[in-house]
């Protein structure tokens, strides 16, 4: 956005979702990882999508490994919601005149979950 790019299509979030890569406020989560097998937390505690409100990381991992189509559906819905919500926050920060600060805080908060 800082460089003028502010349009996306659903290919990246949906392809990543089908491959077990989920975007969160803390960075990417690779739901395939064994460490999520008993993780009863929502995918992203800050997210308001129905996937995060209703399902745990453990359940999403189970669906992925069971090759259930529901895995792709729920994870795609989450990733698209994440993109839309992030863009909403960016637009708001621009409108209110604090995009630079928002960007710095956003990037500071990111970390790759599967590298912890």
Backbone as XML, in Angstrom:
<?xml version="1.0"?>
<chain id="A" units="angstrom">
  <residue number="1" name="UNK">
    <atom name="N" x="0.839" y="-1.180" z="0.000"/>
    <atom name="CA" x="0.000" y="0.000" z="0.000"/>
    <atom name="C" x="0.883" y="1.243" z="0.000"/>
  </residue>
  <residue number="2" name="UNK">
    <atom name="N" x="1.948" y="1.198" z="0.757"/>
    <atom name="CA" x="2.851" y="2.340" z="0.827"/>
    <atom name="C" x="3.398" y="2.692" z="-0.551"/>
  </residue>
  <residue number="3" name="UNK">
    <atom name="N" x="3.509" y="1.691" z="-1.419"/>
    <atom name="CA" x="4.050" y="1.916" z="-2.759"/>
    <atom name="C" x="2.960" y="1.976" z="-3.827"/>
  </residue>
  <residue number="4" name="UNK">
    <atom name="N" x="1.704" y="2.084" z="-3.404"/>
    <atom name="CA" x="0.616" y="2.257" z="-4.351"/>
    <atom name="C" x="-0.129" y="0.993" z="-4.746"/>
  </residue>
  <residue number="5" name="UNK">
    <atom name="N" x="0.232" y="-0.144" z="-4.193"/>
    <atom name="CA" x="-0.466" y="-1.393" z="-4.504"/>
    <atom name="C" x="-1.542" y="-1.613" z="-3.456"/>
  </residue>
  <residue number="6" name="UNK">
    <atom name="N" x="-2.787" y="-1.666" z="-3.909"/>
    <atom name="CA" x="-3.865" y="-1.849" z="-2.937"/>
    <atom name="C" x="-4.997" y="-2.701" z="-3.496"/>
  </residue>
  <residue number="7" name="UNK">
    <atom name="N" x="-4.667" y="-3.559" z="-4.453"/>
    <atom name="CA" x="-5.685" y="-4.426" z="-5.027"/>
    <atom name="C" x="-5.167" y="-5.861" z="-5.018"/>
  </residue>
  <residue number="8" name="UNK">
    <atom name="N" x="-6.008" y="-6.782" z="-4.573"/>
    <atom name="CA" x="-5.623" y="-8.182" z="-4.490"/>
    <atom name="C" x="-6.729" y="-9.033" z="-5.074"/>
  </residue>
  <residue number="9" name="UNK">
    <atom name="N" x="-6.391" y="-10.236" z="-5.505"/>
    <atom name="CA" x="-7.436" y="-11.192" z="-5.847"/>
    <atom name="C" x="-7.359" y="-12.338" z="-4.846"/>
  </residue>
  <residue number="10" name="UNK">
    <atom name="N" x="-8.208" y="-13.336" z="-5.015"/>
    <atom name="CA" x="-8.293" y="-14.390" z="-4.002"/>
    <atom name="C" x="-7.309" y="-15.529" z="-4.226"/>
  </residue>
  <residue number="11" name="UNK">
    <atom name="N" x="-6.464" y="-15.471" z="-5.242"/>
    <atom name="CA" x="-5.572" y="-16.594" z="-5.531"/>
    <atom name="C" x="-4.598" y="-16.859" z="-4.390"/>
  </residue>
  <residue number="12" name="UNK">
    <atom name="N" x="-3.898" y="-15.834" z="-3.933"/>
    <atom name="CA" x="-2.904" y="-16.061" z="-2.878"/>
    <atom name="C" x="-3.532" y="-16.564" z="-1.580"/>
  </residue>
  <residue number="13" name="UNK">
    <atom name="N" x="-4.551" y="-15.899" z="-1.041"/>
    <atom name="CA" x="-5.105" y="-16.415" z="0.218"/>
    <atom name="C" x="-5.737" y="-17.793" z="0.075"/>
  </residue>
  <residue number="14" name="UNK">
    <atom name="N" x="-6.366" y="-18.070" z="-1.067"/>
    <atom name="CA" x="-7.007" y="-19.385" z="-1.214"/>
    <atom name="C" x="-5.986" y="-20.484" z="-1.471"/>
  </residue>
  <residue number="15" name="UNK">
    <atom name="N" x="-4.994" y="-20.220" z="-2.286"/>
    <atom name="CA" x="-3.953" y="-21.227" z="-2.540"/>
    <atom name="C" x="-3.185" y="-21.529" z="-1.253"/>
  </residue>
  <residue number="16" name="UNK">
    <atom name="N" x="-2.835" y="-20.485" z="-0.524"/>
    <atom name="CA" x="-2.140" y="-20.699" z="0.745"/>
    <atom name="C" x="-3.003" y="-21.510" z="1.703"/>
  </residue>
  <residue number="17" name="UNK">
    <atom name="N" x="-4.279" y="-21.197" z="1.769"/>
    <atom name="CA" x="-5.188" y="-21.920" z="2.663"/>
    <atom name="C" x="-5.245" y="-23.397" z="2.304"/>
  </residue>
  <residue number="18" name="UNK">
    <atom name="N" x="-5.363" y="-23.701" z="1.022"/>
    <atom name="CA" x="-5.417" y="-25.106" z="0.592"/>
    <atom name="C" x="-4.139" y="-25.853" z="0.940"/>
  </residue>
  <residue number="19" name="UNK">
    <atom name="N" x="-3.031" y="-25.123" z="1.075"/>
    <atom name="CA" x="-1.749" y="-25.738" z="1.419"/>
    <atom name="C" x="-1.408" y="-25.619" z="2.902"/>
  </residue>
  <residue number="20" name="UNK">
    <atom name="N" x="-2.385" y="-25.213" z="3.714"/>
    <atom name="CA" x="-2.189" y="-25.172" z="5.161"/>
    <atom name="C" x="-1.487" y="-23.937" z="5.690"/>
  </residue>
  <residue number="21" name="UNK">
    <atom name="N" x="-1.326" y="-22.918" z="4.863"/>
    <atom name="CA" x="-0.686" y="-21.669" z="5.276"/>
    <atom name="C" x="-1.765" y="-20.633" z="5.565"/>
  </residue>
  <residue number="22" name="UNK">
    <atom name="N" x="-1.813" y="-20.178" z="6.808"/>
    <atom name="CA" x="-2.863" y="-19.253" z="7.226"/>
    <atom name="C" x="-2.242" y="-17.964" z="7.744"/>
  </residue>
  <residue number="23" name="UNK">
    <atom name="N" x="-2.838" y="-16.847" z="7.380"/>
    <atom name="CA" x="-2.344" y="-15.536" z="7.786"/>
    <atom name="C" x="-3.013" y="-15.119" z="9.090"/>
  </residue>
  <residue number="24" name="UNK">
    <atom name="N" x="-2.216" y="-14.614" z="10.017"/>
    <atom name="CA" x="-2.751" y="-14.144" z="11.293"/>
    <atom name="C" x="-2.110" y="-12.815" z="11.656"/>
  </residue>
  <residue number="25" name="UNK">
    <atom name="N" x="-2.615" y="-12.200" z="12.698"/>
    <atom name="CA" x="-2.067" y="-10.923" z="13.162"/>
    <atom name="C" x="-0.647" y="-11.073" z="13.689"/>
  </residue>
  <residue number="26" name="UNK">
    <atom name="N" x="-0.213" y="-12.303" z="13.928"/>
    <atom name="CA" x="1.144" y="-12.561" z="14.422"/>
    <atom name="C" x="2.043" y="-13.147" z="13.344"/>
  </residue>
  <residue number="27" name="UNK">
    <atom name="N" x="1.535" y="-13.295" z="12.134"/>
    <atom name="CA" x="2.308" y="-13.880" z="11.042"/>
    <atom name="C" x="1.643" y="-15.136" z="10.520"/>
  </residue>
  <residue number="28" name="UNK">
    <atom name="N" x="2.367" y="-15.868" z="9.682"/>
    <atom name="CA" x="1.810" y="-17.082" z="9.087"/>
    <atom name="C" x="1.783" y="-18.227" z="10.084"/>
  </residue>
  <residue number="29" name="UNK">
    <atom name="N" x="0.737" y="-19.040" z="9.975"/>
    <atom name="CA" x="0.626" y="-20.287" z="10.731"/>
    <atom name="C" x="0.599" y="-21.416" z="9.709"/>
  </residue>
  <residue number="30" name="UNK">
    <atom name="N" x="1.472" y="-22.389" z="9.887"/>
    <atom name="CA" x="1.455" y="-23.589" z="9.060"/>
    <atom name="C" x="0.669" y="-24.636" z="9.833"/>
  </residue>
  <residue number="31" name="UNK">
    <atom name="N" x="-0.617" y="-24.754" z="9.532"/>
    <atom name="CA" x="-1.528" y="-25.593" z="10.308"/>
    <atom name="C" x="-1.172" y="-27.073" z="10.203"/>
  </residue>
  <residue number="32" name="UNK">
    <atom name="N" x="-0.298" y="-27.445" z="9.280"/>
    <atom name="CA" x="0.131" y="-28.837" z="9.130"/>
    <atom name="C" x="1.033" y="-29.286" z="10.279"/>
  </residue>
  <residue number="33" name="UNK">
    <atom name="N" x="1.670" y="-28.345" z="10.936"/>
    <atom name="CA" x="2.655" y="-28.674" z="11.971"/>
    <atom name="C" x="2.049" y="-29.435" z="13.142"/>
  </residue>
  <residue number="34" name="UNK">
    <atom name="N" x="2.791" y="-30.397" z="13.635"/>
    <atom name="CA" x="2.340" y="-31.248" z="14.746"/>
    <atom name="C" x="2.052" y="-30.448" z="16.007"/>
  </residue>
  <residue number="35" name="UNK">
    <atom name="N" x="2.718" y="-29.323" z="16.186"/>
    <atom name="CA" x="2.513" y="-28.557" z="17.420"/>
    <atom name="C" x="1.084" y="-28.041" z="17.572"/>
  </residue>
  <residue number="36" name="UNK">
    <atom name="N" x="0.298" y="-28.070" z="16.505"/>
    <atom name="CA" x="-1.090" y="-27.617" z="16.585"/>
    <atom name="C" x="-2.076" y="-28.753" z="16.860"/>
  </residue>
  <residue number="37" name="UNK">
    <atom name="N" x="-1.584" y="-29.974" z="16.986"/>
    <atom name="CA" x="-2.456" y="-31.147" z="17.151"/>
    <atom name="C" x="-3.372" y="-31.044" z="18.367"/>
  </residue>
  <residue number="38" name="UNK">
    <atom name="N" x="-2.907" y="-30.419" z="19.429"/>
    <atom name="CA" x="-3.724" y="-30.299" z="20.645"/>
    <atom name="C" x="-3.934" y="-28.839" z="21.043"/>
  </residue>
  <residue number="39" name="UNK">
    <atom name="N" x="-3.738" y="-27.947" z="20.100"/>
    <atom name="CA" x="-3.847" y="-26.511" z="20.368"/>
    <atom name="C" x="-5.311" y="-26.084" z="20.295"/>
  </residue>
  <residue number="40" name="UNK">
    <atom name="N" x="-5.891" y="-25.808" z="21.431"/>
    <atom name="CA" x="-7.320" y="-25.482" z="21.518"/>
    <atom name="C" x="-7.618" y="-23.991" z="21.335"/>
  </residue>
  <residue number="41" name="UNK">
    <atom name="N" x="-6.615" y="-23.211" z="21.011"/>
    <atom name="CA" x="-6.832" y="-21.781" z="20.770"/>
    <atom name="C" x="-7.439" y="-21.561" z="19.386"/>
  </residue>
  <residue number="42" name="UNK">
    <atom name="N" x="-8.129" y="-20.437" z="19.219"/>
    <atom name="CA" x="-8.560" y="-20.097" z="17.860"/>
    <atom name="C" x="-7.331" y="-19.830" z="16.996"/>
  </residue>
  <residue number="43" name="UNK">
    <atom name="N" x="-7.503" y="-19.892" z="15.712"/>
    <atom name="CA" x="-6.397" y="-19.640" z="14.792"/>
    <atom name="C" x="-5.749" y="-18.289" z="15.077"/>
  </residue>
  <residue number="44" name="UNK">
    <atom name="N" x="-6.566" y="-17.255" z="15.195"/>
    <atom name="CA" x="-6.074" y="-15.912" z="15.493"/>
    <atom name="C" x="-7.033" y="-15.286" z="16.505"/>
  </residue>
  <residue number="45" name="UNK">
    <atom name="N" x="-6.547" y="-15.068" z="17.691"/>
    <atom name="CA" x="-7.402" y="-14.560" z="18.771"/>
    <atom name="C" x="-7.924" y="-13.155" z="18.503"/>
  </residue>
  <residue number="46" name="UNK">
    <atom name="N" x="-7.293" y="-12.427" z="17.591"/>
    <atom name="CA" x="-7.739" y="-11.072" z="17.258"/>
    <atom name="C" x="-8.712" y="-11.039" z="16.079"/>
  </residue>
  <residue number="47" name="UNK">
    <atom name="N" x="-8.904" y="-12.168" z="15.421"/>
    <atom name="CA" x="-9.725" y="-12.226" z="14.212"/>
    <atom name="C" x="-11.198" y="-12.424" z="14.552"/>
  </residue>
  <residue number="48" name="UNK">
    <atom name="N" x="-12.057" y="-11.797" z="13.758"/>
    <atom name="CA" x="-13.503" y="-11.886" z="13.993"/>
    <atom name="C" x="-14.214" y="-12.784" z="12.984"/>
  </residue>
  <residue number="49" name="UNK">
    <atom name="N" x="-13.475" y="-13.519" z="12.165"/>
    <atom name="CA" x="-14.126" y="-14.387" z="11.179"/>
    <atom name="C" x="-14.769" y="-15.593" z="11.863"/>
  </residue>
  <residue number="50" name="UNK">
    <atom name="N" x="-15.692" y="-16.228" z="11.163"/>
    <atom name="CA" x="-16.413" y="-17.370" z="11.726"/>
    <atom name="C" x="-15.489" y="-18.557" z="11.983"/>
  </residue>
  <residue number="51" name="UNK">
    <atom name="N" x="-14.454" y="-18.718" z="11.179"/>
    <atom name="CA" x="-13.498" y="-19.807" z="11.411"/>
    <atom name="C" x="-12.834" y="-19.627" z="12.767"/>
  </residue>
  <residue number="52" name="UNK">
    <atom name="N" x="-12.380" y="-18.431" z="13.053"/>
    <atom name="CA" x="-11.697" y="-18.171" z="14.328"/>
    <atom name="C" x="-12.659" y="-18.180" z="15.508"/>
  </residue>
  <residue number="53" name="UNK">
    <atom name="N" x="-13.896" y="-17.791" z="15.276"/>
    <atom name="CA" x="-14.888" y="-17.783" z="16.358"/>
    <atom name="C" x="-15.336" y="-19.187" z="16.741"/>
  </residue>
  <residue number="54" name="UNK">
    <atom name="N" x="-15.303" y="-20.122" z="15.782"/>
    <atom name="CA" x="-15.924" y="-21.429" z="16.006"/>
    <atom name="C" x="-14.969" y="-22.618" z="16.104"/>
  </residue>
  <residue number="55" name="UNK">
    <atom name="N" x="-13.762" y="-22.500" z="15.541"/>
    <atom name="CA" x="-12.913" y="-23.683" z="15.425"/>
    <atom name="C" x="-11.529" y="-23.458" z="16.022"/>
  </residue>
  <residue number="56" name="UNK">
    <atom name="N" x="-10.949" y="-24.518" z="16.525"/>
    <atom name="CA" x="-9.615" y="-24.446" z="17.123"/>
    <atom name="C" x="-8.549" y="-24.780" z="16.084"/>
  </residue>
  <residue number="57" name="UNK">
    <atom name="N" x="-7.319" y="-24.465" z="16.433"/>
    <atom name="CA" x="-6.196" y="-24.833" z="15.578"/>
    <atom name="C" x="-6.117" y="-26.355" z="15.440"/>
  </residue>
  <residue number="58" name="UNK">
    <atom name="N" x="-6.368" y="-27.052" z="16.537"/>
    <atom name="CA" x="-6.317" y="-28.519" z="16.509"/>
    <atom name="C" x="-7.340" y="-29.078" z="15.520"/>
  </residue>
  <residue number="59" name="UNK">
    <atom name="N" x="-8.539" y="-28.537" z="15.537"/>
    <atom name="CA" x="-9.580" y="-29.026" z="14.634"/>
    <atom name="C" x="-9.238" y="-28.705" z="13.181"/>
  </residue>
  <residue number="60" name="UNK">
    <atom name="N" x="-8.737" y="-27.501" z="12.930"/>
    <atom name="CA" x="-8.344" y="-27.138" z="11.570"/>
    <atom name="C" x="-7.218" y="-28.038" z="11.075"/>
  </residue>
  <residue number="61" name="UNK">
    <atom name="N" x="-6.280" y="-28.364" z="11.954"/>
    <atom name="CA" x="-5.195" y="-29.284" z="11.595"/>
    <atom name="C" x="-5.759" y="-30.663" z="11.274"/>
  </residue>
  <residue number="62" name="UNK">
    <atom name="N" x="-6.670" y="-31.136" z="12.112"/>
    <atom name="CA" x="-7.302" y="-32.437" z="11.874"/>
    <atom name="C" x="-7.980" y="-32.467" z="10.504"/>
  </residue>
  <residue number="63" name="UNK">
    <atom name="N" x="-8.753" y="-31.438" z="10.196"/>
    <atom name="CA" x="-9.440" y="-31.383" z="8.905"/>
    <atom name="C" x="-8.445" y="-31.421" z="7.749"/>
  </residue>
  <residue number="64" name="UNK">
    <atom name="N" x="-7.347" y="-30.685" z="7.895"/>
    <atom name="CA" x="-6.336" y="-30.646" z="6.839"/>
    <atom name="C" x="-5.752" y="-32.037" z="6.608"/>
  </residue>
  <residue number="65" name="UNK">
    <atom name="N" x="-5.341" y="-32.689" z="7.687"/>
    <atom name="CA" x="-4.707" y="-34.008" z="7.549"/>
    <atom name="C" x="-5.694" y="-35.094" z="7.131"/>
  </residue>
  <residue number="66" name="UNK">
    <atom name="N" x="-6.970" y="-34.900" z="7.428"/>
    <atom name="CA" x="-8.001" y="-35.856" z="7.000"/>
    <atom name="C" x="-8.425" y="-35.600" z="5.549"/>
  </residue>
  <residue number="67" name="UNK">
    <atom name="N" x="-7.827" y="-34.565" z="4.946"/>
    <atom name="CA" x="-8.137" y="-34.174" z="3.569"/>
    <atom name="C" x="-9.620" y="-33.837" z="3.369"/>
  </residue>
  <residue number="68" name="UNK">
    <atom name="N" x="-10.201" y="-33.262" z="4.401"/>
    <atom name="CA" x="-11.602" y="-32.832" z="4.332"/>
    <atom name="C" x="-11.702" y="-31.524" z="3.547"/>
  </residue>
  <residue number="69" name="UNK">
    <atom name="N" x="-12.674" y="-31.438" z="2.654"/>
    <atom name="CA" x="-12.886" y="-30.216" z="1.880"/>
    <atom name="C" x="-13.202" y="-29.037" z="2.799"/>
  </residue>
  <residue number="70" name="UNK">
    <atom name="N" x="-13.781" y="-29.330" z="3.960"/>
    <atom name="CA" x="-14.092" y="-28.274" z="4.924"/>
    <atom name="C" x="-12.832" y="-27.523" z="5.347"/>
  </residue>
  <residue number="71" name="UNK">
    <atom name="N" x="-11.690" y="-28.192" z="5.347"/>
    <atom name="CA" x="-10.428" y="-27.531" z="5.680"/>
    <atom name="C" x="-10.162" y="-26.378" z="4.717"/>
  </residue>
  <residue number="72" name="UNK">
    <atom name="N" x="-10.247" y="-26.665" z="3.428"/>
    <atom name="CA" x="-9.997" y="-25.626" z="2.422"/>
    <atom name="C" x="-11.019" y="-24.499" z="2.522"/>
  </residue>
  <residue number="73" name="UNK">
    <atom name="N" x="-12.258" y="-24.851" z="2.788"/>
    <atom name="CA" x="-13.319" y="-23.838" z="2.889"/>
    <atom name="C" x="-13.071" y="-22.909" z="4.071"/>
  </residue>
  <residue number="74" name="UNK">
    <atom name="N" x="-12.891" y="-23.485" z="5.257"/>
    <atom name="CA" x="-12.709" y="-22.670" z="6.467"/>
    <atom name="C" x="-11.433" y="-21.846" z="6.411"/>
  </residue>
  <residue number="75" name="UNK">
    <atom name="N" x="-10.364" y="-22.457" z="5.944"/>
    <atom name="CA" x="-9.086" y="-21.745" z="5.903"/>
    <atom name="C" x="-9.091" y="-20.645" z="4.846"/>
  </residue>
  <residue number="76" name="UNK">
    <atom name="N" x="-9.743" y="-20.896" z="3.716"/>
    <atom name="CA" x="-9.868" y="-19.859" z="2.689"/>
    <atom name="C" x="-10.718" y="-18.701" z="3.196"/>
  </residue>
  <residue number="77" name="UNK">
    <atom name="N" x="-11.826" y="-19.021" z="3.841"/>
    <atom name="CA" x="-12.665" y="-17.958" z="4.403"/>
    <atom name="C" x="-11.865" y="-17.109" z="5.389"/>
  </residue>
  <residue number="78" name="UNK">
    <atom name="N" x="-11.069" y="-17.764" z="6.223"/>
    <atom name="CA" x="-10.256" y="-17.015" z="7.184"/>
    <atom name="C" x="-9.259" y="-16.116" z="6.455"/>
  </residue>
  <residue number="79" name="UNK">
    <atom name="N" x="-8.491" y="-16.683" z="5.518"/>
    <atom name="CA" x="-7.461" y="-15.893" z="4.842"/>
    <atom name="C" x="-8.054" y="-14.694" z="4.102"/>
  </residue>
  <residue number="80" name="UNK">
    <atom name="N" x="-9.182" y="-14.885" z="3.439"/>
    <atom name="CA" x="-9.816" y="-13.767" z="2.734"/>
    <atom name="C" x="-10.309" y="-12.723" z="3.737"/>
  </residue>
  <residue number="81" name="UNK">
    <atom name="N" x="-10.898" y="-13.177" z="4.828"/>
    <atom name="CA" x="-11.334" y="-12.245" z="5.875"/>
    <atom name="C" x="-10.129" y="-11.467" z="6.413"/>
  </residue>
  <residue number="82" name="UNK">
    <atom name="N" x="-9.023" y="-12.153" z="6.619"/>
    <atom name="CA" x="-7.814" y="-11.501" z="7.122"/>
    <atom name="C" x="-7.372" y="-10.392" z="6.164"/>
  </residue>
  <residue number="83" name="UNK">
    <atom name="N" x="-7.328" y="-10.682" z="4.874"/>
    <atom name="CA" x="-6.940" y="-9.673" z="3.887"/>
    <atom name="C" x="-7.893" y="-8.484" z="3.909"/>
  </residue>
  <residue number="84" name="UNK">
    <atom name="N" x="-9.193" y="-8.760" z="3.892"/>
    <atom name="CA" x="-10.186" y="-7.678" z="3.898"/>
    <atom name="C" x="-10.083" y="-6.824" z="5.157"/>
  </residue>
  <residue number="85" name="UNK">
    <atom name="N" x="-9.911" y="-7.474" z="6.297"/>
    <atom name="CA" x="-9.813" y="-6.753" z="7.562"/>
    <atom name="C" x="-8.538" y="-5.916" z="7.620"/>
  </residue>
  <residue number="86" name="UNK">
    <atom name="N" x="-7.439" y="-6.475" z="7.136"/>
    <atom name="CA" x="-6.176" y="-5.729" z="7.115"/>
    <atom name="C" x="-6.307" y="-4.493" z="6.236"/>
  </residue>
  <residue number="87" name="UNK">
    <atom name="N" x="-6.922" y="-4.632" z="5.065"/>
    <atom name="CA" x="-7.101" y="-3.478" z="4.181"/>
    <atom name="C" x="-8.032" y="-2.442" z="4.802"/>
  </residue>
  <residue number="88" name="UNK">
    <atom name="N" x="-9.043" y="-2.896" z="5.519"/>
    <atom name="CA" x="-9.943" y="-1.962" z="6.217"/>
    <atom name="C" x="-9.155" y="-1.135" z="7.236"/>
  </residue>
  <residue number="89" name="UNK">
    <atom name="N" x="-8.289" y="-1.799" z="7.987"/>
    <atom name="CA" x="-7.468" y="-1.100" z="8.984"/>
    <atom name="C" x="-6.495" y="-0.135" z="8.319"/>
  </residue>
  <residue number="90" name="UNK">
    <atom name="N" x="-5.941" y="-0.537" z="7.191"/>
    <atom name="CA" x="-5.024" y="0.337" z="6.460"/>
    <atom name="C" x="-5.760" y="1.583" z="5.967"/>
  </residue>
  <residue number="91" name="UNK">
    <atom name="N" x="-6.936" y="1.385" z="5.353"/>
    <atom name="CA" x="-7.711" y="2.543" z="4.874"/>
    <atom name="C" x="-8.038" y="3.497" z="6.017"/>
  </residue>
  <residue number="92" name="UNK">
    <atom name="N" x="-8.420" y="2.925" z="7.152"/>
    <atom name="CA" x="-8.752" y="3.762" z="8.306"/>
    <atom name="C" x="-7.526" y="4.543" z="8.779"/>
  </residue>
  <residue number="93" name="UNK">
    <atom name="N" x="-6.365" y="3.886" z="8.823"/>
    <atom name="CA" x="-5.155" y="4.581" z="9.282"/>
    <atom name="C" x="-4.767" y="5.701" z="8.320"/>
  </residue>
  <residue number="94" name="UNK">
    <atom name="N" x="-4.973" y="5.495" z="7.033"/>
    <atom name="CA" x="-4.692" y="6.543" z="6.042"/>
    <atom name="C" x="-5.655" y="7.711" z="6.241"/>
  </residue>
  <residue number="95" name="UNK">
    <atom name="N" x="-6.936" y="7.378" z="6.382"/>
    <atom name="CA" x="-7.965" y="8.411" z="6.570"/>
    <atom name="C" x="-7.687" y="9.257" z="7.814"/>
  </residue>
  <residue number="96" name="UNK">
    <atom name="N" x="-7.208" y="8.608" z="8.885"/>
    <atom name="CA" x="-6.959" y="9.319" z="10.140"/>
    <atom name="C" x="-5.549" y="9.913" z="10.230"/>
  </residue>
  <residue number="97" name="UNK">
    <atom name="N" x="-4.725" y="9.655" z="9.201"/>
    <atom name="CA" x="-3.407" y="10.273" z="9.137"/>
    <atom name="C" x="-2.314" y="9.599" z="9.942"/>
  </residue>
  <residue number="98" name="UNK">
    <atom name="N" x="-2.463" y="8.303" z="10.237"/>
    <atom name="CA" x="-1.393" y="7.630" z="10.975"/>
    <atom name="C" x="-0.970" y="6.310" z="10.322"/>
  </residue>
  <residue number="99" name="UNK">
    <atom name="N" x="-0.941" y="6.306" z="8.982"/>
    <atom name="CA" x="-0.556" y="5.089" z="8.272"/>
    <atom name="C" x="0.868" y="4.653" z="8.606"/>
  </residue>
  <residue number="100" name="UNK">
    <atom name="N" x="1.811" y="5.581" z="8.651"/>
    <atom name="CA" x="3.202" y="5.216" z="8.933"/>
    <atom name="C" x="3.316" y="4.518" z="10.279"/>
  </residue>
  <residue number="101" name="UNK">
    <atom name="N" x="2.654" y="5.052" z="11.286"/>
    <atom name="CA" x="2.679" y="4.439" z="12.619"/>
    <atom name="C" x="1.984" y="3.077" z="12.605"/>
  </residue>
  <residue number="102" name="UNK">
    <atom name="N" x="0.849" y="3.001" z="11.902"/>
    <atom name="CA" x="0.131" y="1.726" z="11.793"/>
    <atom name="C" x="1.029" y="0.674" z="11.151"/>
  </residue>
  <residue number="103" name="UNK">
    <atom name="N" x="1.672" y="1.044" z="10.055"/>
    <atom name="CA" x="2.547" y="0.119" z="9.331"/>
    <atom name="C" x="3.677" y="-0.382" z="10.219"/>
  </residue>
  <residue number="104" name="UNK">
    <atom name="N" x="4.310" y="0.522" z="10.940"/>
    <atom name="CA" x="5.409" y="0.122" z="11.827"/>
    <atom name="C" x="4.927" y="-0.843" z="12.900"/>
  </residue>
  <residue number="105" name="UNK">
    <atom name="N" x="3.789" y="-0.544" z="13.513"/>
    <atom name="CA" x="3.244" y="-1.417" z="14.553"/>
    <atom name="C" x="2.840" y="-2.769" z="13.973"/>
  </residue>
  <residue number="106" name="UNK">
    <atom name="N" x="2.221" y="-2.746" z="12.816"/>
    <atom name="CA" x="1.783" y="-3.977" z="12.154"/>
    <atom name="C" x="2.979" y="-4.887" z="11.877"/>
  </residue>
  <residue number="107" name="UNK">
    <atom name="N" x="4.026" y="-4.320" z="11.303"/>
    <atom name="CA" x="5.213" y="-5.115" z="10.987"/>
    <atom name="C" x="5.925" y="-5.599" z="12.244"/>
  </residue>
  <residue number="108" name="UNK">
    <atom name="N" x="5.903" y="-4.804" z="13.304"/>
    <atom name="CA" x="6.499" y="-5.217" z="14.578"/>
    <atom name="C" x="5.763" y="-6.412" z="15.156"/>
  </residue>
  <residue number="109" name="UNK">
    <atom name="N" x="4.443" y="-6.438" z="15.005"/>
    <atom name="CA" x="3.632" y="-7.524" z="15.559"/>
    <atom name="C" x="3.794" y="-8.836" z="14.809"/>
  </residue>
  <residue number="110" name="UNK">
    <atom name="N" x="4.206" y="-8.760" z="13.555"/>
    <atom name="CA" x="4.321" y="-9.984" z="12.763"/>
    <atom name="C" x="5.491" y="-10.841" z="13.231"/>
  </residue>
  <residue number="111" name="UNK">
    <atom name="N" x="5.225" y="-12.131" z="13.307"/>
    <atom name="CA" x="6.294" y="-13.102" z="13.501"/>
    <atom name="C" x="5.794" y="-14.411" z="12.919"/>
  </residue>
  <residue number="112" name="UNK">
    <atom name="N" x="6.674" y="-15.213" z="12.446"/>
    <atom name="CA" x="6.260" y="-16.472" z="11.837"/>
    <atom name="C" x="6.024" y="-17.484" z="12.942"/>
  </residue>
  <residue number="113" name="UNK">
    <atom name="N" x="4.767" y="-17.894" z="13.098"/>
    <atom name="CA" x="4.368" y="-18.817" z="14.168"/>
    <atom name="C" x="5.141" y="-20.125" z="14.118"/>
  </residue>
  <residue number="114" name="UNK">
    <atom name="N" x="5.381" y="-20.635" z="12.931"/>
    <atom name="CA" x="6.014" y="-21.944" z="12.858"/>
    <atom name="C" x="7.523" y="-21.897" z="13.040"/>
  </residue>
  <residue number="115" name="UNK">
    <atom name="N" x="8.084" y="-20.731" z="13.348"/>
    <atom name="CA" x="9.512" y="-20.638" z="13.630"/>
    <atom name="C" x="9.785" y="-20.338" z="15.095"/>
  </residue>
  <residue number="116" name="UNK">
    <atom name="N" x="8.738" y="-20.350" z="15.922"/>
    <atom name="CA" x="8.906" y="-20.091" z="17.354"/>
    <atom name="C" x="9.745" y="-21.166" z="17.994"/>
  </residue>
</chain>
